[in-house]
Amino acid sequence: MGIVSHYAENFHIIFRNKQKSTIFAYRSFSIIYMKDTREYIIDEAYRLFLTRSYEAVSISDISNAIGFTKGALYHHFKNKEELFHAVIDKHFPITSLSVDAANLTLKEYTDVSIDHIRKLLMEIVNTNEAFTPVNYLALIAETFRHYEGFLENKSKMIDNDIKNVKVIISNAIERGEIRSDIDISVIAMHYISISIGLAGDFIRNNSVEAVIKLLEDQLTQLYYLLKK
């Protein structure tokens, strides 16, 4: 069943079935094809939160920007907080590096870490043409205040990463890959801290390529300092 409606400057044709809603949206003389109404709302809200902040954006601002009535918006999200959570879940794709810690050499871990972070940064930057590192980091800072459990979840992720790196370093010592006269916990924190420190590097360079090159230089240099 199709429903045709007109909101502000947008013209939406919504086809509904039992599985999903599909939108054909006409805006500024351009045809936009949307497979999922909910994803469309999330992406448009992300653009607003990114440029104006969570606290400055109201539900009215979001409904006006996407051309939906508030009622249509509330059909998908019960409030702004729930929508914000969905935005962060989609557009903050920072996840642990899944590795076989027991069988990975430290050199292999160094290489896959660089590749993992490169892919994450490219995914983040490519999600929005208005992306800037400063705005993105400001949005993440707001997340700590407005997304209950977010900090705890990311802290657990980092703890798990540290645990894996400790195993990798310990095994590297046992197999003679690196020196044994080191503090495993301290070196594991070095690896994690270098990755976390990318936020500052990103602001300074505003370039994925420059940040990845710096990360590669730092992790490679650290590895060779540890080699026997």
C-alpha positions as protocol buffer text, in pm:
chain_id: "A"
residue {
  index: 1
  type: MET
  ca { x: 0 y: 0 z: 0 }
}
residue {
  index: 2
  type: GLY
  ca { x: 141 y: 341 z: -95 }
}
residue {
  index: 3
  type: ILE
  ca { x: 92 y: 659 z: 102 }
}
residue {
  index: 4
  type: VAL
  ca { x: 162 y: 995 z: -62 }
}
residue {
  index: 5
  type: SER
  ca { x: 222 y: 1301 z: 153 }
}
residue {
  index: 6
  type: HIS
  ca { x: 377 y: 1644 z: 125 }
}
residue {
  index: 7
  type: TYR
  ca { x: 591 y: 1796 z: 401 }
}
residue {
  index: 8
  type: ALA
  ca { x: 750 y: 2140 z: 365 }
}
residue {
  index: 9
  type: GLU
  ca { x: 994 y: 2129 z: 72 }
}
residue {
  index: 10
  type: ASN
  ca { x: 1000 y: 1750 z: 55 }
}
residue {
  index: 11
  type: PHE
  ca { x: 774 y: 1516 z: -137 }
}
residue {
  index: 12
  type: HIS
  ca { x: 764 y: 1162 z: 1 }
}
residue {
  index: 13
  type: ILE
  ca { x: 605 y: 851 z: -140 }
}
residue {
  index: 14
  type: ILE
  ca { x: 608 y: 577 z: 123 }
}
residue {
  index: 15
  type: PHE
  ca { x: 538 y: 218 z: 28 }
}
residue {
  index: 16
  type: ARG
  ca { x: 458 y: 3 z: 329 }
}
residue {
  index: 17
  type: ASN
  ca { x: 448 y: -371 z: 363 }
}
residue {
  index: 18
  type: LYS
  ca { x: 486 y: -614 z: 650 }
}
residue {
  index: 19
  type: GLN
  ca { x: 863 y: -616 z: 630 }
}
residue {
  index: 20
  type: LYS
  ca { x: 969 y: -254 z: 589 }
}
residue {
  index: 21
  type: SER
  ca { x: 891 y: 94 z: 464 }
}
residue {
  index: 22
  type: THR
  ca { x: 1050 y: 232 z: 151 }
}
residue {
  index: 23
  type: ILE
  ca { x: 1078 y: 602 z: 74 }
}
residue {
  index: 24
  type: PHE
  ca { x: 1122 y: 786 z: -251 }
}
residue {
  index: 25
  type: ALA
  ca { x: 1205 y: 1143 z: -146 }
}
residue {
  index: 26
  type: TYR
  ca { x: 1210 y: 1447 z: -371 }
}
residue {
  index: 27
  type: ARG
  ca { x: 1414 y: 1733 z: -228 }
}
residue {
  index: 28
  type: SER
  ca { x: 1561 y: 2033 z: -405 }
}
residue {
  index: 29
  type: PHE
  ca { x: 1483 y: 1881 z: -744 }
}
residue {
  index: 30
  type: SER
  ca { x: 1681 y: 1563 z: -661 }
}
residue {
  index: 31
  type: ILE
  ca { x: 1543 y: 1213 z: -629 }
}
residue {
  index: 32
  type: ILE
  ca { x: 1667 y: 1032 z: -317 }
}
residue {
  index: 33
  type: TYR
  ca { x: 1592 y: 662 z: -282 }
}
residue {
  index: 34
  type: MET
  ca { x: 1567 y: 542 z: 78 }
}
residue {
  index: 35
  type: LYS
  ca { x: 1531 y: 172 z: 158 }
}
residue {
  index: 36
  type: ASP
  ca { x: 1468 y: 230 z: 525 }
}
residue {
  index: 37
  type: THR
  ca { x: 1284 y: 523 z: 677 }
}
residue {
  index: 38
  type: ARG
  ca { x: 1448 y: 470 z: 1013 }
}
residue {
  index: 39
  type: GLU
  ca { x: 1799 y: 481 z: 864 }
}
residue {
  index: 40
  type: TYR
  ca { x: 1711 y: 798 z: 677 }
}
residue {
  index: 41
  type: ILE
  ca { x: 1604 y: 967 z: 1001 }
}
residue {
  index: 42
  type: ILE
  ca { x: 1922 y: 851 z: 1179 }
}
residue {
  index: 43
  type: ASP
  ca { x: 2148 y: 985 z: 904 }
}
residue {
  index: 44
  type: GLU
  ca { x: 1974 y: 1322 z: 886 }
}
residue {
  index: 45
  type: ALA
  ca { x: 1976 y: 1358 z: 1265 }
}
residue {
  index: 46
  type: TYR
  ca { x: 2347 y: 1274 z: 1266 }
}
residue {
  index: 47
  type: ARG
  ca { x: 2417 y: 1567 z: 1035 }
}
residue {
  index: 48
  type: LEU
  ca { x: 2234 y: 1801 z: 1271 }
}
residue {
  index: 49
  type: PHE
  ca { x: 2397 y: 1665 z: 1588 }
}
residue {
  index: 50
  type: LEU
  ca { x: 2737 y: 1679 z: 1421 }
}
residue {
  index: 51
  type: THR
  ca { x: 2715 y: 2044 z: 1323 }
}
residue {
  index: 52
  type: ARG
  ca { x: 2504 y: 2186 z: 1606 }
}
residue {
  index: 53
  type: SER
  ca { x: 2540 y: 1948 z: 1906 }
}
residue {
  index: 54
  type: TYR
  ca { x: 2288 y: 1724 z: 2080 }
}
residue {
  index: 55
  type: GLU
  ca { x: 2161 y: 1986 z: 2323 }
}
residue {
  index: 56
  type: ALA
  ca { x: 2109 y: 2252 z: 2054 }
}
residue {
  index: 57
  type: VAL
  ca { x: 1899 y: 2030 z: 1827 }
}
residue {
  index: 58
  type: SER
  ca { x: 1531 y: 1983 z: 1907 }
}
residue {
  index: 59
  type: ILE
  ca { x: 1283 y: 1728 z: 1780 }
}
residue {
  index: 60
  type: SER
  ca { x: 1123 y: 2013 z: 1584 }
}
residue {
  index: 61
  type: ASP
  ca { x: 1457 y: 2088 z: 1418 }
}
residue {
  index: 62
  type: ILE
  ca { x: 1491 y: 1723 z: 1317 }
}
residue {
  index: 63
  type: SER
  ca { x: 1134 y: 1692 z: 1187 }
}
residue {
  index: 64
  type: ASN
  ca { x: 1174 y: 2012 z: 986 }
}
residue {
  index: 65
  type: ALA
  ca { x: 1507 y: 1900 z: 842 }
}
residue {
  index: 66
  type: ILE
  ca { x: 1376 y: 1564 z: 723 }
}
residue {
  index: 67
  type: GLY
  ca { x: 1035 y: 1690 z: 619 }
}
residue {
  index: 68
  type: PHE
  ca { x: 838 y: 1465 z: 856 }
}
residue {
  index: 69
  type: THR
  ca { x: 574 y: 1560 z: 1105 }
}
residue {
  index: 70
  type: LYS
  ca { x: 663 y: 1499 z: 1469 }
}
residue {
  index: 71
  type: GLY
  ca { x: 406 y: 1220 z: 1473 }
}
residue {
  index: 72
  type: ALA
  ca { x: 582 y: 1044 z: 1186 }
}
residue {
  index: 73
  type: LEU
  ca { x: 915 y: 1087 z: 1364 }
}
residue {
  index: 74
  type: TYR
  ca { x: 779 y: 950 z: 1692 }
}
residue {
  index: 75
  type: HIS
  ca { x: 656 y: 645 z: 1503 }
}
residue {
  index: 76
  type: HIS
  ca { x: 1021 y: 538 z: 1475 }
}
residue {
  index: 77
  type: PHE
  ca { x: 1174 y: 690 z: 1791 }
}
residue {
  index: 78
  type: LYS
  ca { x: 996 y: 760 z: 2117 }
}
residue {
  index: 79
  type: ASN
  ca { x: 1211 y: 1067 z: 2195 }
}
residue {
  index: 80
  type: LYS
  ca { x: 1527 y: 1257 z: 2102 }
}
residue {
  index: 81
  type: GLU
  ca { x: 1739 y: 1053 z: 2342 }
}
residue {
  index: 82
  type: GLU
  ca { x: 1648 y: 725 z: 2174 }
}
residue {
  index: 83
  type: LEU
  ca { x: 1724 y: 876 z: 1833 }
}
residue {
  index: 84
  type: PHE
  ca { x: 2058 y: 1005 z: 1962 }
}
residue {
  index: 85
  type: HIS
  ca { x: 2148 y: 656 z: 2084 }
}
residue {
  index: 86
  type: ALA
  ca { x: 2069 y: 517 z: 1740 }
}
residue {
  index: 87
  type: VAL
  ca { x: 2286 y: 785 z: 1578 }
}
residue {
  index: 88
  type: ILE
  ca { x: 2583 y: 703 z: 1799 }
}
residue {
  index: 89
  type: ASP
  ca { x: 2538 y: 328 z: 1758 }
}
residue {
  index: 90
  type: LYS
  ca { x: 2557 y: 371 z: 1380 }
}
residue {
  index: 91
  type: HIS
  ca { x: 2808 y: 653 z: 1339 }
}
residue {
  index: 92
  type: PHE
  ca { x: 3055 y: 572 z: 1614 }
}
residue {
  index: 93
  type: PRO
  ca { x: 3177 y: 235 z: 1479 }
}
residue {
  index: 94
  type: ILE
  ca { x: 3469 y: 202 z: 1720 }
}
residue {
  index: 95
  type: THR
  ca { x: 3495 y: -166 z: 1798 }
}
residue {
  index: 96
  type: SER
  ca { x: 3754 y: -401 z: 1941 }
}
residue {
  index: 97
  type: LEU
  ca { x: 3998 y: -564 z: 1705 }
}
residue {
  index: 98
  type: SER
  ca { x: 3899 y: -929 z: 1699 }
}
residue {
  index: 99
  type: VAL
  ca { x: 4221 y: -1131 z: 1702 }
}
residue {
  index: 100
  type: ASP
  ca { x: 4346 y: -1477 z: 1790 }
}
residue {
  index: 101
  type: ALA
  ca { x: 4570 y: -1342 z: 2065 }
}
residue {
  index: 102
  type: ALA
  ca { x: 4717 y: -1683 z: 2150 }
}
residue {
  index: 103
  type: ASN
  ca { x: 4856 y: -1736 z: 1799 }
}
residue {
  index: 104
  type: LEU
  ca { x: 4930 y: -1387 z: 1667 }
}
residue {
  index: 105
  type: THR
  ca { x: 5285 y: -1251 z: 1657 }
}
residue {
  index: 106
  type: LEU
  ca { x: 5341 y: -896 z: 1778 }
}
residue {
  index: 107
  type: LYS
  ca { x: 5441 y: -792 z: 1426 }
}
residue {
  index: 108
  type: GLU
  ca { x: 5119 y: -936 z: 1288 }
}
residue {
  index: 109
  type: TYR
  ca { x: 4920 y: -759 z: 1559 }
}
residue {
  index: 110
  type: THR
  ca { x: 5092 y: -432 z: 1470 }
}
residue {
  index: 111
  type: ASP
  ca { x: 4998 y: -471 z: 1104 }
}
residue {
  index: 112
  type: VAL
  ca { x: 4634 y: -572 z: 1162 }
}
residue {
  index: 113
  type: SER
  ca { x: 4589 y: -290 z: 1416 }
}
residue {
  index: 114
  type: ILE
  ca { x: 4695 y: -32 z: 1159 }
}
residue {
  index: 115
  type: ASP
  ca { x: 4462 y: -181 z: 898 }
}
residue {
  index: 116
  type: HIS
  ca { x: 4172 y: -198 z: 1146 }
}
residue {
  index: 117
  type: ILE
  ca { x: 4205 y: 166 z: 1247 }
}
residue {
  index: 118
  type: ARG
  ca { x: 4241 y: 274 z: 884 }
}
residue {
  index: 119
  type: LYS
  ca { x: 3910 y: 106 z: 799 }
}
residue {
  index: 120
  type: LEU
  ca { x: 3736 y: 260 z: 1102 }
}
residue {
  index: 121
  type: LEU
  ca { x: 3853 y: 612 z: 1018 }
}
residue {
  index: 122
  type: MET
  ca { x: 3753 y: 577 z: 654 }
}
residue {
  index: 123
  type: GLU
  ca { x: 3408 y: 457 z: 759 }
}
residue {
  index: 124
  type: ILE
  ca { x: 3363 y: 750 z: 996 }
}
residue {
  index: 125
  type: VAL
  ca { x: 3482 y: 1015 z: 751 }
}
residue {
  index: 126
  type: ASN
  ca { x: 3287 y: 878 z: 456 }
}
residue {
  index: 127
  type: THR
  ca { x: 2953 y: 879 z: 637 }
}
residue {
  index: 128
  type: ASN
  ca { x: 2902 y: 1255 z: 606 }
}
residue {
  index: 129
  type: GLU
  ca { x: 3029 y: 1523 z: 370 }
}
residue {
  index: 130
  type: ALA
  ca { x: 3014 y: 1779 z: 653 }
}
residue {
  index: 131
  type: PHE
  ca { x: 3243 y: 1573 z: 877 }
}
residue {
  index: 132
  type: THR
  ca { x: 3515 y: 1751 z: 1071 }
}
residue {
  index: 133
  type: PRO
  ca { x: 3726 y: 1590 z: 1347 }
}
residue {
  index: 134
  type: VAL
  ca { x: 3649 y: 1867 z: 1598 }
}
residue {
  index: 135
  type: ASN
  ca { x: 3272 y: 1836 z: 1556 }
}
residue {
  index: 136
  type: TYR
  ca { x: 3291 y: 1458 z: 1571 }
}
residue {
  index: 137
  type: LEU
  ca { x: 3494 y: 1454 z: 1891 }
}
residue {
  index: 138
  type: ALA
  ca { x: 3261 y: 1714 z: 2044 }
}
residue {
  index: 139
  type: LEU
  ca { x: 2969 y: 1484 z: 1962 }
}
residue {
  index: 140
  type: ILE
  ca { x: 3146 y: 1193 z: 2131 }
}
residue {
  index: 141
  type: ALA
  ca { x: 3206 y: 1408 z: 2438 }
}
residue {
  index: 142
  type: GLU
  ca { x: 2832 y: 1476 z: 2451 }
}
residue {
  index: 143
  type: THR
  ca { x: 2773 y: 1103 z: 2427 }
}
residue {
  index: 144
  type: PHE
  ca { x: 2936 y: 1049 z: 2765 }
}
residue {
  index: 145
  type: ARG
  ca { x: 2670 y: 1275 z: 2918 }
}
residue {
  index: 146
  type: HIS
  ca { x: 2363 y: 1170 z: 2722 }
}
residue {
  index: 147
  type: TYR
  ca { x: 2410 y: 800 z: 2652 }
}
residue {
  index: 148
  type: GLU
  ca { x: 2392 y: 600 z: 2974 }
}
residue {
  index: 149
  type: GLY
  ca { x: 2627 y: 303 z: 2971 }
}
residue {
  index: 150
  type: PHE
  ca { x: 2827 y: 424 z: 2671 }
}
residue {
  index: 151
  type: LEU
  ca { x: 3143 y: 502 z: 2870 }
}
residue {
  index: 152
  type: GLU
  ca { x: 3125 y: 178 z: 3063 }
}
residue {
  index: 153
  type: ASN
  ca { x: 3089 y: -25 z: 2743 }
}
residue {
  index: 154
  type: LYS
  ca { x: 3383 y: 144 z: 2574 }
}
residue {
  index: 155
  type: SER
  ca { x: 3592 y: 106 z: 2890 }
}
residue {
  index: 156
  type: LYS
  ca { x: 3523 y: -268 z: 2886 }
}
residue {
  index: 157
  type: MET
  ca { x: 3625 y: -277 z: 2521 }
}
residue {
  index: 158
  type: ILE
  ca { x: 3957 y: -109 z: 2601 }
}
residue {
  index: 159
  type: ASP
  ca { x: 4017 y: -342 z: 2896 }
}
residue {
  index: 160
  type: ASN
  ca { x: 3963 y: -639 z: 2665 }
}
residue {
  index: 161
  type: ASP
  ca { x: 4204 y: -493 z: 2409 }
}
residue {
  index: 162
  type: ILE
  ca { x: 4470 y: -447 z: 2678 }
}
residue {
  index: 163
  type: LYS
  ca { x: 4418 y: -805 z: 2791 }
}
residue {
  index: 164
  type: ASN
  ca { x: 4472 y: -934 z: 2437 }
}
residue {
  index: 165
  type: VAL
  ca { x: 4783 y: -723 z: 2383 }
}
residue {
  index: 166
  type: LYS
  ca { x: 4932 y: -853 z: 2707 }
}
residue {
  index: 167
  type: VAL
  ca { x: 4885 y: -1211 z: 2582 }
}
residue {
  index: 168
  type: ILE
  ca { x: 5041 y: -1125 z: 2247 }
}
residue {
  index: 169
  type: ILE
  ca { x: 5340 y: -953 z: 2408 }
}
residue {
  index: 170
  type: SER
  ca { x: 5391 y: -1236 z: 2657 }
}
residue {
  index: 171
  type: ASN
  ca { x: 5389 y: -1492 z: 2377 }
}
residue {
  index: 172
  type: ALA
  ca { x: 5625 y: -1276 z: 2171 }
}
residue {
  index: 173
  type: ILE
  ca { x: 5873 y: -1284 z: 2460 }
}
residue {
  index: 174
  type: GLU
  ca { x: 5842 y: -1661 z: 2497 }
}
residue {
  index: 175
  type: ARG
  ca { x: 5905 y: -1728 z: 2129 }
}
residue {
  index: 176
  type: GLY
  ca { x: 6199 y: -1489 z: 2122 }
}
residue {
  index: 177
  type: GLU
  ca { x: 6036 y: -1235 z: 1895 }
}
residue {
  index: 178
  type: ILE
  ca { x: 6104 y: -944 z: 2131 }
}
residue {
  index: 179
  type: ARG
  ca { x: 6316 y: -865 z: 2437 }
}
residue {
  index: 180
  type: SER
  ca { x: 6227 y: -1006 z: 2776 }
}
residue {
  index: 181
  type: ASP
  ca { x: 6350 y: -712 z: 2988 }
}
residue {
  index: 182
  type: ILE
  ca { x: 6026 y: -515 z: 2954 }
}
residue {
  index: 183
  type: ASP
  ca { x: 5714 y: -453 z: 3160 }
}
residue {
  index: 184
  type: ILE
  ca { x: 5436 y: -627 z: 2971 }
}
residue {
  index: 185
  type: SER
  ca { x: 5159 y: -414 z: 3124 }
}
residue {
  index: 186
  type: VAL
  ca { x: 5336 y: -88 z: 3041 }
}
residue {
  index: 187
  type: ILE
  ca { x: 5408 y: -188 z: 2681 }
}
residue {
  index: 188
  type: ALA
  ca { x: 5048 y: -306 z: 2634 }
}
residue {
  index: 189
  type: MET
  ca { x: 4928 y: 35 z: 2750 }
}
residue {
  index: 190
  type: HIS
  ca { x: 5167 y: 199 z: 2504 }
}
residue {
  index: 191
  type: TYR
  ca { x: 5001 y: 16 z: 2216 }
}
residue {
  index: 192
  type: ILE
  ca { x: 4651 y: 113 z: 2330 }
}
residue {
  index: 193
  type: SER
  ca { x: 4746 y: 472 z: 2418 }
}
residue {
  index: 194
  type: ILE
  ca { x: 4897 y: 533 z: 2076 }
}
residue {
  index: 195
  type: SER
  ca { x: 4568 y: 431 z: 1915 }
}
residue {
  index: 196
  type: ILE
  ca { x: 4357 y: 640 z: 2153 }
}
residue {
  index: 197
  type: GLY
  ca { x: 4588 y: 937 z: 2095 }
}
residue {
  index: 198
  type: LEU
  ca { x: 4482 y: 943 z: 1731 }
}
residue {
  index: 199
  type: ALA
  ca { x: 4199 y: 1179 z: 1827 }
}
residue {
  index: 200
  type: GLY
  ca { x: 4445 y: 1463 z: 1888 }
}
residue {
  index: 201
  type: ASP
  ca { x: 4642 y: 1377 z: 1577 }
}
residue {
  index: 202
  type: PHE
  ca { x: 4323 y: 1382 z: 1370 }
}
residue {
  index: 203
  type: ILE
  ca { x: 4235 y: 1732 z: 1488 }
}
residue {
  index: 204
  type: ARG
  ca { x: 4585 y: 1856 z: 1411 }
}
residue {
  index: 205
  type: ASN
  ca { x: 4616 y: 1696 z: 1066 }
}
residue {
  index: 206
  type: ASN
  ca { x: 4251 y: 1667 z: 955 }
}
residue {
  index: 207
  type: SER
  ca { x: 4360 y: 1388 z: 722 }
}
residue {
  index: 208
  type: VAL
  ca { x: 4303 y: 1014 z: 746 }
}
residue {
  index: 209
  type: GLU
  ca { x: 4615 y: 946 z: 543 }
}
residue {
  index: 210
  type: ALA
  ca { x: 4834 y: 1164 z: 766 }
}
residue {
  index: 211
  type: VAL
  ca { x: 4694 y: 1009 z: 1085 }
}
residue {
  index: 212
  type: ILE
  ca { x: 4742 y: 653 z: 960 }
}
residue {
  index: 213
  type: LYS
  ca { x: 5097 y: 733 z: 850 }
}
residue {
  index: 214
  type: LEU
  ca { x: 5174 y: 868 z: 1196 }
}
residue {
  index: 215
  type: LEU
  ca { x: 5015 y: 564 z: 1360 }
}
residue {
  index: 216
  type: GLU
  ca { x: 5214 y: 331 z: 1137 }
}
residue {
  index: 217
  type: ASP
  ca { x: 5539 y: 514 z: 1217 }
}
residue {
  index: 218
  type: GLN
  ca { x: 5472 y: 504 z: 1594 }
}
residue {
  index: 219
  type: LEU
  ca { x: 5370 y: 138 z: 1615 }
}
residue {
  index: 220
  type: THR
  ca { x: 5647 y: 25 z: 1380 }
}
residue {
  index: 221
  type: GLN
  ca { x: 5909 y: 217 z: 1577 }
}
residue {
  index: 222
  type: LEU
  ca { x: 5777 y: 73 z: 1904 }
}
residue {
  index: 223
  type: TYR
  ca { x: 5795 y: -278 z: 1762 }
}
residue {
  index: 224
  type: TYR
  ca { x: 6154 y: -241 z: 1647 }
}
residue {
  index: 225
  type: LEU
  ca { x: 6254 y: -98 z: 1984 }
}
residue {
  index: 226
  type: LEU
  ca { x: 6118 y: -418 z: 2141 }
}
residue {
  index: 227
  type: LYS
  ca { x: 6286 y: -657 z: 1902 }
}
residue {
  index: 228
  type: LYS
  ca { x: 6582 y: -859 z: 2030 }
}
